Amino acid sequence: MTGELDTFSLKAIPSILGEEVQAVQRSLLDTIQSTSSKMLAELGTYYAARPSKQMRPRLILLLAKATGSGYFFLNILIYFMTLSASASKDNQVSMKHTQLAQIVEMIHVASLLHDDVLDNAATRRGETSAPVKYGNKSTILTGDFLLAKLMSLAVSLESWEVAQEIPGIIGDLIEGEMRQAEGALKALRIDTFPIQILDHDVLWADYVQRIYLKTGTLFARSAKCSVLLHKNVSSDVVKAAYEYGRNLGIAFQIVDDILDFTGDDTLGKPHGNDIREGIITAPVLFAMKESPEIRALFARGFSQPNDIDKAICIIHSTQAIHRSEEVAMQYAKQAQDSISAWEPSPAKCALEELTRWITMRKH
């Protein structure tokens, strides 16, 4: 991930989307605060009121613009007239797309609340985590509350195909979290498992499937939903949107796993946090191929003093970070290739730039 950091840096997307991202955020907070419970309202907005990148709402809205009714002709006209914000506003997204973006962001926030309980996280984005501030019970209940609220919103989209995708996304996230927990247990007790658990190809296939379930599915299936909300969209366009989201989500998570070893303090968690939890990620897998020593550290469950620090040093001494970056860029390129057949438009340009930003981000 060399090159100038944040050349794109999401700066172009606000001008393309106008006020639509802000509209999603306002609607999200209004929905959460509509409860009669002060605790649910306060805890529900604890993370939601200070969003990070708002990647998922942006993705949904951009796909809506890139594939909307008449986009093959309208977007060509817009593209060649000007790439300015004023021209792109001619192709507005529907209210249903705004609702979908809100639903997906609610899934994301609910997953953060539940994850921080499961991970015993002390911080989130550099601030005190919800479980520490409000307790595990209230945090779990608030996450459940958000999931219940978003299901009622999903019905209002009046699309059976989209309504089927929403619980599917939630199910995938749960399965991904469980697979991660199972994988962490094996990593921390690796000496009690068959030797094939250390086979690179087996571990890599499990890793990719796990990060798809934990991250990629929300990108992929919400991208698919965004396109499905348009009428008379071809199956090829739906498939392309899904593949774009899938590859973008996997690239995003691989970069996250790299940042666990290289990120700055804005991540709000210590370096090597995943390896401390016994979670095997791309950098660890590539380091294992080069260093028998790191395999030995896993085999003894990091039971000796300084084992974690030693493992982190080994990872940095190998080509593991570089090779992980290469794989992330490959998935980002596949995402870009997925929509290459689409007609040119400002929204498509933003989607393409998004794949490049993913691999260059530092937090």
N, C-alpha and C positions, 0 to 999 in steps of 0.2 A: 504494500500500500504506500508506495512512494509517490512523490509528486506534490503539488501544492494542495495543502489541506483546505477542504471546503471551498473549492473553486466555484462550485454550484451552491452548496451550503443551504439549500432550501429557500434561498432568497427570491428566486424567480417564481416559486409556486404561489405565494400570497397574491402577487399581481395577476396571476392566471385565475385563481379561485376567487378573488375579490373578497367579499364579506362572508363567503359560504362556510369557511372553517370556523369563523367566530360565531356564526349562527348555530353550528353544531354544538359548540362549547356552551353557548347560552341555553340551548334546549336541554343539553345534558344536565347542567346544574339545576335548571328549573324542575326537571323530572325527579331528580334525587331529593330536592328540597320540598317536594310536594307532600312528603310523608308527615304524619302527625307526631312522629317520634323525633325529638330533638337530637337524640344520640345517633339515629340512622342518618339524619340530615347532616350532622356535623362530621361524622366519620365517613359517610359516603362521599362527601366533597373534600375530604382531607387530601386525597391523592388527585381526585378529578379536577379540583380548583387550581392545581399547579401542574398542568400537563407538561410532558417533556417535549417530544418531537411531533406529536400528533400525526405520526406516520400513517396510521391506518385510516383515519378520516380523510386525509389528503389523498391516499391511494384510491379510495372509493370515489371521491369527487372527481379526480382526474380521469379515472376510467369512464365515469359517467359522461364527461365532456368529450372524451376521445371516441366514444362509441354510440353517442346519442342519435336520435332520429335524424336521418338525413346527413349523418356526419361525413359520409363519403364525399358529398358535394360541398356542404357548408364549411367543413374544415379545410378543404382545399382552397376555397375562396378566402377564408380567414388567413390561412398560412401565407398565401402569396400577396395578399393586400398588405398585411403587417403582422408582426409577432407581438404587438403591443397588447396591454391588458384591455384596453377599450374594445378592441376587435374581438378578443376571446370571450368577453362578457355576452356576446350575441348568442352564445351557445350555453345557456344556463342549465344547471342540473335541476331535477324535479325535487319536490318536497319529500318524496319517498326515498330519494337518494340521501337527503339530509337525515331522515329518520334512520336509514340503514347505517350511516356513518356513526350516528349516536349509539345505536345498538351495539355495533362492533367496539366502540370505545368503552361502553359499559361492560362488555365481556372482558376487555383488557384490564380495566380497573378492578373488577371482581377477582380476576386471576392474580393481580398484584397483591390484593388483600389476603387471599388464601395462601399464596406462595410465601408471603412474609411470615405467616403463622407456621407453615410447614418447615421453613428454613430457619426458624428462630432468628430472623433478621433483626438487627438492632437499628439499622438505618435504611432509608430509601431515598435516593437522589440527594444524599448529603444531609437529610433531616431525620429526626427520630421516626422510626417506623410506626405504623398504626398499631400493631400488637403491643409494642412497648408503651405507647401513649395511652391506648384505650383498653388493652387486654385482649387475650386470644378469643374469648367468647364473643365479645362485641364485634371484633373484626370479622370473624367467621360469619356471624349473623348478617352483618352488613353486606358482605360479599354475596350471600344467599339472597338478600333483599334485592340487590342489583340484578341478579340473574332472573328473579321473578318478574321484576319490572320490565326488563327488556323482552321477555317472552310475550307480554301483552302488547308491546310495541311492534313485535314481529308480526302479530296477527293483523295489525292495522296496515301493513304493507300490501295486503290483498294479493299476495302471490304465494301459491302453494309450493312452488319450487323453492323459493327463497325461505319460506317458513320451515321447510324440511332441512335446509342447510344449517340453520341457527343451532338447534340442539345437537346436530352433528359436529359443529365446531366445538361446543362445550364438551361433548364426549371425547373428542380427540385430545383436548387440552388435559382432561383428567387422565386419560390413558397415557399421555406423554409424561405427565408428572409421576405416575406410578412406575412407568418403565425407567425413569431416571432414578427413582428411589431404589428399585430393584438392582439397577446397574451399579449404583453407589455402594450397596450392600456387598455385591460381588467384588467390587474393587477393593473395599476395605477388608475383605476376608478372602482375598484371591487365592491364598494357599489352600483353602478348603474346597476349591472348585477344580474341575478338570482342566488340563493344560490348554485345551482349545479356547478357553476364555481369553487367552493371550494372543490368539490368532488375529493378525491385523485386519484381514478381510472381513472376518466375522464381526469384530468390534466396530469397524468402519461402517458396515451395513447397519448395525444396530444404532450407531451414533446418528447417521443420516435420518433413519426412520424416527428416532427419538426427537431430533430437533425439528423434523417436519411436524410431528404431533404437537410439540410444545410451542412452536413459533410459526412454522410454515403454513400450517392449516388455517390459521386466522387470516393470513395474507391471501392464501390461495382461494379459500372458499368465500371470503368476503369480496374478493375481486370478481369471482364468478357471479355472486349475487348482484353486484353493481350492474353488470351487463344484463343479467336476467331481468332486471327491472325495466329495461327497455323492451318495447314490443317489436316482434318480427326481426330479432337479431339472429344471425345464422349460428349454427352450432360451432362453426370454425372460430368465430369471434369469441364465443363463450369459452371454448377450449383454450384459445390463446390467452385470454384474461386469466384463467385458472393457472396455466403454466407460468405466466409472468409472475403472478403472486406467489406460487410455490417456490420458484427459483429465487425470487427476491427475498422471501422469508428465510430460506435456508442460508443464503449469503449473509443476511442480516445477523442470524444467530452465530454463524461461524466467526464473523467479525466480533460479536459480543464475547465469544469464547477466547479470541485472541486478546481482546482488551482486558480480560481477566488477568493477563500477565503483563500488558504494556500500557494500560489506560492510565489517565491522570486521576487526580483526587476527586474530580467531579462525579465519578461513578458512585461514590458514596459507599464503597466496600473495599476491603483490603485486597491487595494483589494475591493471586493464587487461592481465592476463596473457593472456587470449584474443586480444586484438587484437595483442599482441606476437607471437603465434604465427600471425597471419594468419587467425584463425578469425572468420568473420562471424556475429554473433549478432543477436538482436532489437534491442538498443539501437543497434548499428551500422547496421542496416538502416533504422531510423526516422531516424537522424541523416543518413544518406545522402540521404533524401528532402528534408531541409531544407537541407542544407549541401553545395554543390558543392565546398567546400574539402576536406572529408573524403574525397570521391571522388578528388580529386587526390592526396591523401596515399597512398591505396591504389594509385593508378595508378603512383606512383613507388616503390612497395614500401617505404615508410617509410625511404628511403635517407638522408635528411638528419638531422643531429643534432636532437634534441627533437621529431621527427615523432610519436612515440608519445604523448608528453605533450601535444602540441598536439591530437592526435586525441581524447584523453580529455577535454580541456578543451572541445572542440567538442561532444562528446556531452552533457556536463553543461550546456552553454549552450542546447541545443535541448529539445524536448519528448520526446526519445527515451526517457528513463527512464520518464516518466509514461505514454507510449503503450504501452510494453512491459508496465508494471504492469497497464494496462487489459486487454491481451490475456491475460495470466496469469490475471486474475480471470475473464475470459470462459471460459477452459478449466476453471477450478476450478468455476465455476457449472454448466458442462456435465456435469462429473463428478457434482456433487450432483443434477442433474436426472436423470441416468441411473438412480439408485436411488430416485427419488421415489415410484414405485409400490409399493415394498416396504413391508411392514407395519411399524409403529413398534416400536422396540426400543432398548435402551441401546447395542447394537453399531451399529445404523444411525445413531443420534445421534452416536456417535463418528466414524463415517465421514463424516458431514456436517460435523462440526466440523473434521475433518482437512483438508477442502478449504479452509476459512477460514484455518486455521493456515498452510497452504502459502503463501498470498499475503502473510502478515504477518511471516514469519520474517526474521531478520536475519543468520543464519549457517546 
